[in-house]
Amino acid sequence: MHYEAQVSVIQNQIGNLEEIRGSLGLSQRKMAQLLLVDPSTWTRWTKQGDEAPPHIWRALQWYLALREKIPGLTPQYFISTNPQVLHQKALKELDVERQERLENMENLSQKLQSLANERADLQGELKKLKKDLNFHKKMSIVILLISISWAAVFWFWKGL
């Protein structure tokens, strides 16, 4: 019962056997070859309602998890008679993807540096504008005081 419960959880996560086969883009024969079972066994599992054993579900779960972690990994790696060639191909694909990501990171780093420089320039400009604003505030106060003084002098003089 414990294994049946695990199989049920795995089925909910990854789907039924035919859905998995379809998502991998494999024929029934290639799928049977991937799982190391006779094609008639695959047919029996999918057509007659027989359930695949728990270890098959676990293998499929692991395979799909591996595909997410290693994008260049294809079913042919496991099916081929010479996995070393496919291993090298997968490594080359991963190297190409790694190089693209490094270039992407370099571009993003340059953009980030550009933004940091622009931010520093804007902060310097903001500091200058605040300084100018302070100067204009002080000048406005001085002009206001001078105007009030002249008004007081004018009223005093007119009142005499």
C-alpha positions as CSV (number, residue, x, y, z in Angstrom):
1,M,0.0,0.0,0.0
2,H,2.9,2.3,0.7
3,Y,4.2,1.9,-2.8
4,E,0.8,2.4,-4.3
5,A,0.5,5.7,-2.4
6,Q,3.8,6.8,-3.8
7,V,2.8,5.8,-7.3
8,S,-0.4,7.8,-6.9
9,V,1.6,10.9,-5.8
10,I,4.0,10.5,-8.7
11,Q,1.1,10.1,-11.2
12,N,-0.4,13.3,-9.9
13,Q,2.9,15.1,-10.4
14,I,3.9,13.8,-13.9
15,G,0.7,12.4,-15.5
16,N,-0.1,9.1,-17.0
17,L,2.2,6.9,-19.1
18,E,0.9,8.1,-22.4
19,E,1.1,11.8,-21.4
20,I,4.7,11.3,-20.4
21,R,5.5,9.5,-23.6
22,G,3.9,12.3,-25.6
23,S,5.8,15.0,-23.8
24,L,9.1,13.2,-24.4
25,G,8.2,12.8,-28.1
26,L,9.0,9.1,-28.1
27,S,7.3,6.2,-29.9
28,Q,6.0,3.3,-27.8
29,R,8.9,1.2,-28.9
30,K,11.5,3.9,-27.9
31,M,9.7,4.4,-24.6
32,A,9.9,0.7,-23.9
33,Q,13.6,0.8,-24.9
34,L,14.2,3.7,-22.5
35,L,12.6,1.8,-19.6
36,L,14.3,-1.5,-20.6
37,V,11.0,-3.3,-21.0
38,D,9.5,-5.3,-23.9
39,P,7.2,-3.2,-26.1
40,S,4.4,-5.6,-25.4
41,T,4.7,-4.8,-21.7
42,W,4.4,-1.1,-22.5
43,T,1.3,-1.8,-24.6
44,R,-0.2,-3.9,-21.8
45,W,0.4,-1.1,-19.2
46,T,-1.3,1.5,-21.4
47,K,-4.0,-0.4,-23.2
48,Q,-5.3,-3.0,-20.8
49,G,-5.4,-0.8,-17.8
50,D,-2.6,-2.7,-16.1
51,E,-0.5,-0.5,-13.9
52,A,3.2,-0.2,-14.4
53,P,5.3,-1.3,-11.3
54,P,6.3,1.4,-8.8
55,H,10.0,1.3,-9.9
56,I,8.9,2.3,-13.5
57,W,7.1,5.4,-12.1
58,R,10.1,6.3,-9.9
59,A,12.4,5.9,-13.0
60,L,10.2,8.2,-15.0
61,Q,10.0,10.7,-12.2
62,W,13.8,10.7,-11.9
63,Y,14.2,11.0,-15.7
64,L,11.9,14.0,-15.9
65,A,13.7,15.6,-13.0
66,L,17.0,15.1,-14.7
67,R,15.7,16.6,-17.9
68,E,14.8,19.8,-16.0
69,K,18.3,20.0,-14.4
70,I,20.2,19.1,-17.6
71,P,18.4,20.7,-20.5
72,G,20.7,19.0,-23.1
73,L,19.8,15.5,-21.9
74,T,17.7,13.7,-24.4
75,P,16.1,10.2,-24.3
76,Q,18.7,9.2,-27.0
77,Y,21.4,9.5,-24.4
78,F,19.9,6.5,-22.6
79,I,18.6,4.6,-25.7
80,S,21.7,4.9,-27.9
81,T,24.2,2.1,-28.3
82,N,27.0,4.7,-27.8
83,P,26.1,7.0,-25.0
84,Q,29.6,8.6,-25.0
85,V,28.9,10.4,-28.3
86,L,25.6,11.7,-26.9
87,H,27.3,12.6,-23.6
88,Q,29.8,14.7,-25.5
89,K,27.0,16.3,-27.5
90,A,25.1,17.1,-24.3
91,L,28.2,18.6,-22.8
92,K,28.7,20.8,-25.9
93,E,25.1,22.0,-25.7
94,L,25.6,22.8,-22.0
95,D,28.8,24.6,-22.8
96,V,27.1,26.7,-25.4
97,E,24.2,27.5,-23.0
98,R,26.8,28.3,-20.3
99,Q,28.6,30.7,-22.7
100,E,25.4,32.4,-23.6
101,R,24.5,32.8,-20.0
102,L,28.0,34.2,-19.2
103,E,27.6,36.7,-22.1
104,N,24.2,37.6,-20.8
105,M,25.5,38.1,-17.3
106,E,28.3,40.3,-18.7
107,N,25.8,42.4,-20.6
108,L,23.7,42.8,-17.5
109,S,26.7,43.7,-15.5
110,Q,27.6,46.4,-18.0
111,K,24.1,47.8,-17.9
112,L,24.2,47.7,-14.1
113,Q,27.5,49.6,-14.0
114,S,26.0,52.1,-16.5
115,L,22.9,52.6,-14.2
116,A,25.2,53.0,-11.2
117,N,27.2,55.7,-13.0
118,E,23.9,57.4,-14.1
119,R,22.7,57.2,-10.5
120,A,25.9,58.8,-9.2
121,D,25.6,61.6,-11.8
122,L,22.0,62.2,-10.8
123,Q,22.9,62.3,-7.1
124,G,25.6,64.9,-7.9
125,E,23.1,67.0,-9.9
126,L,20.6,66.7,-7.1
127,K,23.2,67.9,-4.6
128,K,24.0,70.9,-6.8
129,L,20.3,71.7,-7.2
130,K,19.8,71.6,-3.4
131,K,22.8,73.9,-3.0
132,D,21.3,76.3,-5.5
133,L,17.9,76.1,-3.8
134,N,19.5,77.0,-0.5
135,F,21.3,79.9,-2.0
136,H,18.1,81.2,-3.6
137,K,16.2,80.8,-0.3
138,K,18.8,82.9,1.5
139,M,18.8,85.5,-1.3
140,S,15.0,85.7,-1.1
141,I,15.2,86.3,2.6
142,V,17.8,89.0,2.2
143,I,15.8,90.7,-0.5
144,L,12.6,90.5,1.6
145,L,14.5,92.0,4.6
146,I,15.9,94.8,2.5
147,S,12.4,95.5,1.1
148,I,10.9,95.6,4.6
149,S,13.7,97.9,5.7
150,W,13.1,100.3,2.8
151,A,9.4,100.2,3.5
152,A,10.0,101.0,7.1
153,V,12.4,103.8,6.2
154,F,9.8,105.2,3.6
155,W,7.0,105.1,6.2
156,F,9.2,106.6,8.8
157,W,10.3,109.4,6.5
158,K,6.8,110.0,5.2
159,G,5.5,110.2,8.8
160,L,8.0,112.9,9.8
